[in-house]
């Protein structure tokens, strides 16, 4: 990834931010085109992509502090990766892992329900976490989301490392 090393922290964080927000847009388009029903974990991942995008763009806009923003992006991407991994587990072993909407709502479900009431077009959860309504190349959306979050974390670490080398400090 020689191109990323030459890119620098500000453009690197901009690419990450626009990529994350682009994935949210692509998810919304797929949802409409295929009449998909996002589950609470899908909506939580959407929230993580939004947060990742906003944090990346904020980091790109700040003249200093790229490293802190980059590490924040890594943290959010890690939470998204774990969430997508759990949903992947639910889809692979539906008899072993309980479905997200059948038990008492946990903090993620309560947050998603509240967000769904605030802005339904973006945050309304209507599906089940164990269903695989959409697949591409044999992978579900949760599988692809795991890969995307892993890529975002790796790229943010690379941008963060590059920022530390360029500035010589931990700004």
C-alpha positions as CSV (number, residue, x, y, z in Angstrom):
1,X,0.0,0.0,0.0
2,X,2.6,2.4,-1.1
3,X,0.0,4.9,-2.3
4,X,-1.4,5.2,1.3
5,X,2.1,6.0,2.6
6,X,2.4,8.9,0.1
7,X,-1.2,10.1,0.8
8,X,-0.6,11.5,4.3
9,X,-2.8,11.7,7.3
10,X,-5.3,14.3,6.2
11,X,-6.1,12.8,2.8
12,X,-6.0,9.3,4.3
13,X,-8.6,10.2,7.0
14,X,-10.7,11.9,4.3
15,X,-10.6,8.7,2.2
16,X,-11.6,6.7,5.2
17,X,-14.4,9.0,6.1
18,X,-15.9,9.2,2.6
19,X,-15.5,5.5,2.2
20,X,-17.5,4.8,5.4
21,X,-20.2,7.3,4.5
22,X,-20.3,5.8,1.0
23,X,-20.9,2.3,2.5
24,X,-23.9,3.7,4.5
25,X,-25.3,5.1,1.2
26,X,-24.7,1.9,-0.6
27,X,-26.4,0.0,2.2
28,X,-29.4,2.3,2.0
29,X,-29.6,1.8,-1.8
30,X,-29.4,-2.0,-1.4
31,X,-32.0,-1.9,1.3
32,X,-34.4,-0.1,-1.1
33,X,-33.6,-2.0,-4.2
34,X,-33.9,-5.4,-2.6
35,X,-36.5,-4.5,0.0
36,X,-34.2,-5.7,2.8
37,X,-35.2,-5.6,6.4
38,X,-32.2,-4.5,8.5
39,X,-32.0,-6.0,12.0
40,X,-30.8,-4.3,15.2
41,X,-27.2,-5.4,14.7
42,X,-27.3,-4.2,11.1
43,X,-28.5,-0.8,12.2
44,X,-25.9,-0.7,15.0
45,X,-23.2,-1.4,12.3
46,X,-24.7,1.4,10.2
47,X,-24.3,3.7,13.2
48,X,-20.7,2.6,13.6
49,X,-20.0,3.4,9.9
50,X,-21.6,6.8,10.4
51,X,-19.5,7.4,13.5
52,X,-16.4,6.2,11.7
53,X,-17.1,8.5,8.8
54,X,-17.7,11.6,10.9
55,X,-14.6,10.9,13.1
56,X,-12.4,10.4,10.1
57,X,-13.6,13.6,8.4
58,X,-13.3,15.5,11.7
59,X,-9.7,14.2,12.0
60,X,-9.0,15.3,8.5
61,X,-10.4,18.7,9.2
62,X,-8.2,19.3,12.3
63,X,-4.8,20.6,11.6
64,X,-3.4,18.6,14.6
65,X,-4.5,15.5,16.3
66,X,-4.6,13.1,13.4
67,X,-3.2,10.3,15.6
68,X,-6.0,10.6,18.2
69,X,-8.7,10.7,15.6
70,X,-7.1,7.7,13.8
71,X,-7.0,5.7,17.0
72,X,-10.7,6.6,17.7
73,X,-11.5,5.3,14.2
74,X,-9.6,2.1,15.0
75,X,-11.7,1.7,18.2
76,X,-15.0,2.3,16.4
77,X,-14.0,-0.1,13.6
78,X,-13.1,-2.7,16.2
79,X,-16.6,-2.4,17.8
80,X,-18.2,-2.7,14.3
81,X,-16.0,-5.7,13.5
82,X,-17.0,-7.5,16.7
83,X,-20.7,-6.7,16.1
84,X,-20.5,-8.0,12.5
85,X,-18.7,-11.1,13.8
86,X,-21.4,-11.8,16.3
87,X,-24.1,-11.4,13.6
88,X,-22.0,-13.7,11.3
89,X,-22.0,-16.3,14.2
90,X,-25.8,-15.9,14.5
91,X,-26.2,-16.6,10.8
92,X,-23.8,-19.5,10.8
93,X,-25.2,-21.2,13.9
94,X,-28.8,-20.1,14.4
95,X,-29.5,-23.0,16.8
96,X,-26.6,-22.1,19.1
97,X,-26.9,-18.3,19.3
98,X,-30.2,-16.8,20.4
99,X,-31.8,-14.4,17.9
100,X,-31.5,-10.7,18.8
101,X,-35.2,-9.8,18.9
102,X,-36.4,-12.8,21.0
103,X,-34.9,-12.0,24.4
104,X,-35.2,-8.9,26.5
105,X,-33.7,-6.0,24.6
106,X,-30.1,-5.3,25.5
107,X,-28.3,-1.9,25.2
108,X,-27.8,-2.2,21.5
109,X,-31.4,-3.0,20.8
110,X,-32.6,-0.2,23.1
111,X,-30.3,2.3,21.3
112,X,-31.4,1.1,17.9
113,X,-35.1,1.3,18.9
114,X,-34.6,4.9,20.2
115,X,-32.7,5.9,17.0
116,X,-35.5,4.3,14.9
117,X,-38.1,6.4,16.6
118,X,-36.0,9.5,16.0
119,X,-35.2,8.9,12.3
120,X,-36.9,5.8,10.9
121,X,-35.5,6.0,7.3
122,X,-32.0,5.5,8.5
123,X,-32.3,3.6,11.8
124,X,-35.6,1.6,11.8
125,X,-34.8,-2.1,12.5
126,X,-37.4,-4.4,10.9
127,X,-35.5,-7.7,10.3
128,X,-34.0,-10.6,12.2
129,X,-30.2,-10.8,12.9
130,X,-30.0,-14.5,11.8
131,X,-31.4,-14.0,8.3
132,X,-29.3,-13.8,5.3
133,X,-31.5,-11.7,3.0
134,X,-28.7,-10.5,0.7
135,X,-25.5,-12.3,-0.4
136,X,-22.7,-11.4,-2.8
137,X,-20.2,-14.1,-3.8
138,X,-21.6,-16.4,-1.2
139,X,-21.0,-13.9,1.7
140,X,-23.8,-12.2,3.7
141,X,-23.9,-8.5,4.4
142,X,-22.6,-9.2,7.9
143,X,-19.6,-11.1,6.4
144,X,-18.8,-8.2,4.1
145,X,-19.2,-5.8,6.9
146,X,-16.6,-7.7,9.0
147,X,-14.2,-7.4,6.1
148,X,-14.9,-3.7,5.7
149,X,-14.5,-2.9,9.4
150,X,-11.2,-4.9,9.4
151,X,-10.0,-2.9,6.4
152,X,-11.0,0.4,8.0
153,X,-9.1,-0.5,11.2
154,X,-6.0,-1.5,9.3
155,X,-6.1,1.6,7.1
156,X,-6.7,3.9,10.1
157,X,-3.7,2.2,11.9
158,X,-1.6,2.9,8.9
159,X,-2.7,6.5,8.7
160,X,-2.1,6.9,12.4
161,X,1.4,5.4,12.2
162,X,2.1,7.6,9.2
163,X,0.8,10.7,11.2
164,X,3.1,9.8,14.1
165,X,6.1,9.5,11.8
166,X,5.4,12.7,9.9
167,X,4.9,14.8,13.0
168,X,7.4,13.1,15.3
169,X,4.9,13.4,18.1
170,X,1.7,11.9,19.5
171,X,-0.5,14.9,18.5
